[in-house]
Amino acid sequence: MIYLDNAATTWPKPNQVIEAVANSMKYYGANPGRSAHKMAIRTSEKVYECRELIADFFGLSNPANVVFTQNATMALNIAIHGILKAGDHAICTVMDHNSVLRPLFAKSPDVEVSYLGADGEGAISIADLEALIKPNTRLVIMTHVSNVCGTVLPVEAAAELCHNHGILFLLDASQSAGIINIDMQQMKIDLLAAPGHKGLYGPMGMGLLCINHNLDLNPIIQGGTGSYSKELAQPLELPDRLECGTLNLPGICGLAEGIRYINRIGIDTIGEHEAKLTAYLLDGLSHIKDISIIGKKDTLGRTGVVSFTHAKKDCVDISSYLSSNYSIATRSMYHCAYKAHESLGTSDAGTVRVSMGIFNTLSEIKILLYALKNMI
Ligand SMILES: Cc1ncc(COP(=O)(O)O)c(C=O)c1O
């Protein structure tokens, strides 16, 4: 199989991740933070080790501010519902995913929401963002990279602007974690939501919310922390305040190995590899009759998430053809980000999305281009 659906979840996972998941069930089988027996203590230490690794990876000073979640959607929901109160104003971009747009919509009309527009390549303007700020703006949320067309948004400038206005900045790093270097302190990012199962190469069912300083987020779920059992109220300290119930230990152990794997290869090397494949793909697509690349046409300011349309063929038919005839996995239609398609001019039928990972090769991209030419 030629797997080019890495924006949905990366596959395959590195062997060390698979081994860590299996070993976690042998050696870290106790419930951490509950009991005082040896295996429970060893498991708690393992969890803390993973928090330290993640904190270090994202430039976060306090490992206790790493909150494990089941995916990026849960992390975004915990942040959005935990911060915004009636009377607040929030800003997101039209390039954001439903995992941002829907929780924000659910908060309205108590919370007013403004949508920052994008151009035909998915790019946004910081001046436009500044113009949307109001005295009651509490939170700005932005995807780092569009999951539709791979455009990288100017999140550092946006975070700086928010910092200067005393507004919290929440980064959706779903398509950038593990692909672009992120230092939360240096970049003045208050909160970061990320999946563990995409560019960090951990298992599905893992996500993260990293909180840069002492913010009191109202928990959306309560109970099951293993701490302060006499108290009815949810503990105030992180991560217990926001982590409820038994943790996904196999997921945490796998994620730790995913991050070690990335650290060993280096994010810059991963970025360069994906850029090389992307350049080849963009060039090849630009020479196929009736195909239009959606978003940026070269590798500047983008990642290896590439969308295209065909003037005469339906995008679902293209993905089905690629899968049935060549075992090539791509994704079609709206990718949970319909507003992005309105800006990109693809709201009628969506796009075919090809997304790279570290395991993809140039020969696989060549086969994809050959398959597309053959189809036509
Ligand atoms: C930009 C963006 N945000 C959020 C999500 C949701 O991630 P998860 O599936 O881990 O909840 C995705 C998933 O594709 C995404 O691309």
The ligand as a Tripos MOL2 file, in Angstrom:
@<TRIPOS>MOLECULE
LIG
   16    16     1     0     0
SMALL
NO_CHARGES

@<TRIPOS>ATOM
      1 C1         -6.0130   21.1820   11.7660 C.3       1 LIG1
      2 C2         -6.6420   20.0580   12.5440 C.ar      1 LIG1
      3 N1         -7.1760   20.3070   13.7480 N.ar      1 LIG1
      4 C3         -7.7230   19.3310   14.4920 C.ar      1 LIG1
      5 C4         -7.7810   18.0310   14.0510 C.ar      1 LIG1
      6 C5         -8.4040   16.9660   14.8980 C.3       1 LIG1
      7 O1         -7.4300   16.0210   15.2840 O.3       1 LIG1
      8 P1         -7.8690   14.6710   16.0430 P.3       1 LIG1
      9 O2         -8.3500   13.7370   15.0040 O.co2     1 LIG1
     10 O3         -6.6140   14.2090   16.7200 O.co2     1 LIG1
     11 O4         -8.9280   15.0400   17.0140 O.co2     1 LIG1
     12 C6         -7.2530   17.7200   12.7890 C.ar      1 LIG1
     13 C7         -7.3480   16.3470   12.2430 C.2       1 LIG1
     14 O5         -7.2520   16.0870   11.0900 O.2       1 LIG1
     15 C8         -6.6610   18.7610   12.0270 C.ar      1 LIG1
     16 O6         -6.1380   18.5140   10.8190 O.3       1 LIG1
@<TRIPOS>BOND
     1     1     2 1
     2     2     3 ar
     3     2    15 ar
     4     3     4 ar
     5     4     5 ar
     6     5     6 1
     7     5    12 ar
     8     6     7 1
     9     7     8 1
    10     8     9 2
    11     8    10 1
    12     8    11 1
    13    12    13 1
    14    12    15 ar
    15    13    14 2
    16    15    16 1
@<TRIPOS>SUBSTRUCTURE
     1 LIG1         1 GROUP 0 **** ****
